[in-house]
Amino acid sequence: MNDLGYEPKTLHPEKVRERVRGYSAAIDTMAALPKGERMPHGPLIDLSARGVKRGFYMSDVWSIYSPSRQDVSQGYDRIKSALPGAGWKIVHEGPDAAGKKDPQLRAEHQVDHFTLRVELISDRPMLYITVDSLIFIAPPDVDLNTFH
């Protein structure tokens, strides 16, 4: 057994990437900030899989900037309201850890247990979003060192 609390499943990294990309797109839709500027993003593979042989996870870190703090705040509220209906459970909500007291939330998807963090950064104004998969095991025919 490992210290993850679950046994990682075998899945091709491209399938994991598609799921993470889909969740990011859904969160972007929930925010409903069509005039917001998005930082280019795309799920990246991470091989630091806590000792799991051939293990990996995908992480998508991105943000939405807007000239209006009110727009960004409303986008945060829309995400927060829409998450439960989209299969997400909010597991934490409160001020950020940096002491700026910006609101942030963490959620876990109830089907596949991917995680989400949304932070409203008021002094920019922007939403900072992270979607992470669980750790998976790559099939034997996948070379994780060359997978992009």
Stockholm file with secondary structure:
# STOCKHOLM 1.0

chainA/1-148         MNDLGYEPKTLHPEKVRERVRGYSAAIDTMAALPKGERMPHGPLIDLSARGVKRGFYMSDVWSIYSPSRQDVSQGYDRIKSALPGAGWKIVHEGPDAAGKKDPQLRAEHQVDHFTLRVELISDRPMLYITVDSLIFIAPPDVDLNTFH
#=GR chainA/1-148 SS CCSSSSCCCBCCHHHHHHHHHHHHHHHHHHHTCTTSEECCCCCEEECCCTTCTTEEEEEEEEEEECSCHHHHHHHHHHHHHHTGGGTEEEEEEEECTTSSCCEEEEEEETTTCCEEEEEEETTTTEEEEEEECCCEECCTTCCTTTCC
#=GC SS_cons         CCSSSSCCCBCCHHHHHHHHHHHHHHHHHHHTCTTSEECCCCCEEECCCTTCTTEEEEEEEEEEECSCHHHHHHHHHHHHHHTGGGTEEEEEEEECTTSSCCEEEEEEETTTCCEEEEEEETTTTEEEEEEECCCEECCTTCCTTTCC
//
